[in-house]
Amino acid sequence: MPTLTKICGLSTPDTLDAAIKRGASHVGFVFFSKSPRNLTPDRAASLAARLPVHVKSVGLFVDPTDDDLDRILSGVRLDILQLHGHETPETVARIAKTRARDVWKAVAVRTAADRDAAARFRGAAAMILYDAKPPEGGDLPGGNGLRFDWTLLSGHRHPLPWALSGGLDADNVSEAIRITDAPLVDVSSGVESAPGVKDVDKIAAFLKAART
């Protein structure tokens, strides 16, 4: 089965259109004020309105309040919510139920113990996103261009459907898929020319490499 692909942190019509044209299955919009990829609700709504029905929109949040979710979901088409903070399994389950959407939970990985923490979200999250653990004291929980040891996922019996993120780009994504057999790969900084600035050529190269 072909590996699915998510381009995260999109913020302009041309880069969104490039992701759609080149076959991304998911696109991500970031709602986190400290991120260079942060979007206003109005801008996100205008981008989401361009999506064909077969491309799923994912909203990335970090420890959101109910008011945060109300503000964004009232005007933006988001098919999936991705939680990238310190959300507990109980919080994930509550958001999934009250917002009637699949919720993906990011798990920061550096060691096997970090990887195994994903099991806590069985029955709460629809998918686990394994991402590299951010540097100490960093402001961003993801999108740092860091990778972890992919062999930690090789042959692992995952407790939930899952995706791979962290440090991926066009040069290494095929190797990452070969090692991990990832069903979905998620990229952000690996298709940028500068923090928060997506590059249409890098998006095309990444999606081509993920297919091969």
Summary of the structure (lengths in Angstrom):
residues: 212
radius of gyration: 15.7
end to end distance: 12.0
largest distance: 42.8
contacts: 706
relative contact order: 0.17
helix: 34%
strand: 23%
